[in-house]
Amino acid sequence: MTPEKHDELKALALRVREHIVRLSTDGGCFTGASLSCADLLVYLYADFLNISPQTLDAPDRDFLFLSKGHDVPALYGTFAELGYMPKERLANHLKANDSIYWHPNRAVPGVEFHSGSLGHLPSVGLGVALDNRLRGLRNRTIVITGDGELNEGSVWETVLVAAAHKLSNFTLVVDRNHFQANMATEDLIPLEPLGPKFEAFGWAVRRIDGHDFAQLEAAFGALPFSDTKPSVIICDTVRGRGLPSIEARADRWFCNFSADEVTQLLEELHSQEATTLTSETLTVR
C-alpha cells in the first residue's frame, strides 16, 4: 500500500469515526462496537469491494453482509462519505420518518439484507455465495460477524456447510474486539484458540490487526486463501478504537452522550496521534 493510499484511508476512517460519535446522542447507538470495525468497513468499501453507488444492483457486484448489525453507525458513516447516501440524511438517525436506525435495513442504499438478530447473516451469505457459483459468477461474498456472535449455533452450521461445498468465493470476517455486549468474550464463553477452530472445520484462516490498512490489504488481496475452502479473516480490533477514554471498556457497548460530551469526544478523536491500545495489547487466551 502506498503512503498516499494509507493516508487517504486513515483520513476517511477518521471522518467515519466522527459520524459515529455524532450518532451517539439523542437516543444513542452502539458506539464502542462501531468504532472497532470502522477501519475494516472503510478499507472494504473504499479500496476492495467491486461495488459502488452506481452498481448496487449489478449482478457481478461483490456482496457484503454486516451480520453484527449493531455496528451500523460505522456503515452509515462509510456510506455517507462514499456517496451511497447524502451526509445530511444522518441527521434522521432514529427519526420515525426515515430508516437510519439501530440496525441496517434494505431502505438504506448499499444494505444487502436486514440484520440485527445475531447469527443469521452467515447463512444468508452462504446461500448467496452458492447461488453465485451455480450461476458461474466470479464475484465475492463477505460476511462480517462479531466475535460474541460466534456463540450462535447457526454460525457454526454455516461454517460446516460452506466447507462441505468448498465455497472458495465465501469469506467470513470476524471483528475480534474481545467483547460481547457488556462482558469480555473470554469471561463468558471463551473462543480461543479461534483460528484452529475454523481450521478444524475445514476453513483457510488468516489472523491480522484489523486496524492496520496494510495488513487488511495483504489479507483481502490474497483471497481466496484456498481453491477448495472458504476463507476466514480474524481481525483483532479494539472496542472504542480512536477514543482512548472509552477503549476496551465493557460499559461502552451502547452510548447515549450529551451534546457537550459529543463535543469533548470529537476533540479527543482529533487530539490523538495514536490510541492507547493496539490489538496486540489485548490478551488472547
VENWO-V908201 format. One record per residue. N is the residue number from 0. RES is the residue in one small letter. SS is DSSP state (2 for helix, 1 for strand, 0 for the rest). Layout:
BEGIN
N&RES&SS + N&RES&SS
END
This chain:
BEGIN
0&m&0 + 1&t&0 + 2&p&2 + 3&e&2 + 4&k&2 + 5&h&2 + 6&d&2 + 7&e&2 + 8&l&2 + 9&k&2 + 10&a&2 + 11&l&2 + 12&a&2 + 13&l&2 + 14&r&2 + 15&v&2 + 16&r&2 + 17&e&2 + 18&h&2 + 19&i&2 + 20&v&2 + 21&r&2 + 22&l&0 + 23&s&0 + 24&t&1 + 25&d&0 + 26&g&0 + 27&g&0 + 28&c&1 + 29&f&0 + 30&t&2 + 31&g&2 + 32&a&2 + 33&s&2 + 34&l&2 + 35&s&2 + 36&c&0 + 37&a&2 + 38&d&2 + 39&l&2 + 40&l&2 + 41&v&2 + 42&y&2 + 43&l&2 + 44&y&2 + 45&a&2 + 46&d&2 + 47&f&2 + 48&l&0 + 49&n&0 + 50&i&0 + 51&s&0 + 52&p&0 + 53&q&0 + 54&t&0 + 55&l&0 + 56&d&0 + 57&a&0 + 58&p&0 + 59&d&0 + 60&r&0 + 61&d&0 + 62&f&1 + 63&l&1 + 64&f&1 + 65&l&1 + 66&s&0 + 67&k&0 + 68&g&2 + 69&h&2 + 70&d&2 + 71&v&2 + 72&p&2 + 73&a&2 + 74&l&2 + 75&y&2 + 76&g&2 + 77&t&2 + 78&f&2 + 79&a&2 + 80&e&2 + 81&l&2 + 82&g&0 + 83&y&0 + 84&m&0 + 85&p&0 + 86&k&2 + 87&e&2 + 88&r&2 + 89&l&2 + 90&a&2 + 91&n&2 + 92&h&0 + 93&l&0 + 94&k&0 + 95&a&0 + 96&n&0 + 97&d&0 + 98&s&0 + 99&i&0 + 100&y&0 + 101&w&0 + 102&h&0 + 103&p&0 + 104&n&0 + 105&r&0 + 106&a&0 + 107&v&0 + 108&p&0 + 109&g&0 + 110&v&0 + 111&e&0 + 112&f&0 + 113&h&0 + 114&s&0 + 115&g&0 + 116&s&0 + 117&l&0 + 118&g&0 + 119&h&0 + 120&l&2 + 121&p&2 + 122&s&2 + 123&v&2 + 124&g&2 + 125&l&2 + 126&g&2 + 127&v&2 + 128&a&2 + 129&l&2 + 130&d&2 + 131&n&2 + 132&r&2 + 133&l&2 + 134&r&0 + 135&g&0 + 136&l&0 + 137&r&0 + 138&n&0 + 139&r&0 + 140&t&1 + 141&i&1 + 142&v&1 + 143&i&1 + 144&t&1 + 145&g&1 + 146&d&0 + 147&g&2 + 148&e&2 + 149&l&2 + 150&n&2 + 151&e&0 + 152&g&2 + 153&s&2 + 154&v&2 + 155&w&2 + 156&e&2 + 157&t&2 + 158&v&2 + 159&l&2 + 160&v&2 + 161&a&2 + 162&a&2 + 163&a&2 + 164&h&0 + 165&k&0 + 166&l&0 + 167&s&0 + 168&n&0 + 169&f&1 + 170&t&1 + 171&l&1 + 172&v&1 + 173&v&1 + 174&d&1 + 175&r&1 + 176&n&0 + 177&h&0 + 178&f&1 + 179&q&1 + 180&a&0 + 181&n&0 + 182&m&1 + 183&a&1 + 184&t&2 + 185&e&2 + 186&d&2 + 187&l&2 + 188&i&0 + 189&p&0 + 190&l&0 + 191&e&0 + 192&p&0 + 193&l&2 + 194&g&2 + 195&p&2 + 196&k&2 + 197&f&2 + 198&e&2 + 199&a&2 + 200&f&0 + 201&g&0 + 202&w&0 + 203&a&1 + 204&v&1 + 205&r&1 + 206&r&1 + 207&i&1 + 208&d&1 + 209&g&0 + 210&h&0 + 211&d&0 + 212&f&2 + 213&a&2 + 214&q&2 + 215&l&2 + 216&e&2 + 217&a&2 + 218&a&2 + 219&f&2 + 220&g&2 + 221&a&0 + 222&l&0 + 223&p&0 + 224&f&0 + 225&s&0 + 226&d&0 + 227&t&0 + 228&k&0 + 229&p&0 + 230&s&1 + 231&v&1 + 232&i&1 + 233&i&1 + 234&c&1 + 235&d&1 + 236&t&0 + 237&v&0 + 238&r&0 + 239&g&0 + 240&r&0 + 241&g&0 + 242&l&0 + 243&p&0 + 244&s&0 + 245&i&0 + 246&e&0 + 247&a&0 + 248&r&0 + 249&a&2 + 250&d&2 + 251&r&2 + 252&w&0 + 253&f&0 + 254&c&1 + 255&n&0 + 256&f&1 + 257&s&0 + 258&a&2 + 259&d&2 + 260&e&2 + 261&v&2 + 262&t&2 + 263&q&2 + 264&l&2 + 265&l&2 + 266&e&2 + 267&e&2 + 268&l&2 + 269&h&2 + 270&s&2 + 271&q&0 + 272&e&0 + 273&a&0 + 274&t&0 + 275&t&0 + 276&l&0 + 277&t&0 + 278&s&2 + 279&e&2 + 280&t&2 + 281&l&0 + 282&t&0 + 283&v&0 + 284&r&0
END
